[in-house]
Amino acid sequence: MRSREPEIVCNQRGSVINVALLILVMIFLLGIGLSRRSTTDVRISHNMKTATEAFYGAEGGLDIGADLVEQNLKCLIGFSDPDNDGKTIIGGGVMVTDLTFWRNEEAGDPTGDPLSNPGVIAYYPADYDPAVDPDEPHTNISIGGPVRFAKGAAIQMAAGYEGLGKGAGGGGANIIFSVVVDHMGARNSSAMHEIQWIHKVGITPGNCKY
């Protein structure tokens, strides 16, 4: 009687199922890896978007701060306070808490709650209320700067054989303001920017000086 053991050992029937299962497991693992990578990429994209929005929010705050400087200096009296509450709204969206900030010798700390922080001289939106929604995006602005003299200049012009000439000089004074902005954006994002804004002392249109 012939033994069947060699036939059983060499029998390859059913191996297709094993190979198919192995391929399915590999595809499954590959899918999980791609899914995790896609989720990570989406999170990175969201973080980059949030950081970019915070960056440009702070950039916009610098533009507002520079404009506030020029408006505050216009007539040497700062901003008006119709309701006598120590604050005023400029342009319908910016709350100014220091009406004569052009006289501040230096800028303060723009971080923290703008309603109670003396370093914040303006913030927007004007209706921001940390007690209602502390995570609402907003921008704090602080402005201050010393008066400095500008460097003078002179030009000597010759006047022919007489050796005489005419002189032309220039100079003046500047107020160099530090405009510091802290923008608090969505999802705890933030960006802080600072510029120096140079105001030329002179005469503005109308009867206002400085």
Sequence and secondary structure as in RCSB ss.txt:
>XXXX:A:sequence
MRSREPEIVCNQRGSVINVALLILVMIFLLGIGLSRRSTTDVRISHNMKTATEAFYGAEGGLDIGADLVEQNLKC
LIGFSDPDNDGKTIIGGGVMVTDLTFWRNEEAGDPTGDPLSNPGVIAYYPADYDPAVDPDEPHTNISIGGPVRFA
KGAAIQMAAGYEGLGKGAGGGGANIIFSVVVDHMGARNSSAMHEIQWIHKVGITPGNCKY
>XXXX:A:secstr
    HHHHHH  TTHHHHHHHHHHHHHHHHHHHHHHHHHHHHHHHHHHHHHHHHHHHHHHHHHHHHHHHHHHHTT
SS    TTSSS EEETTTEEES TTGGG SS     S TTT TT SEEESTT  TTT TTS EEEEEEE  EEE 
  EEEEEE GGG  EEEEEE  EEEEEEEEEEEE GGG EEEEEEEEEEE SB STT B 
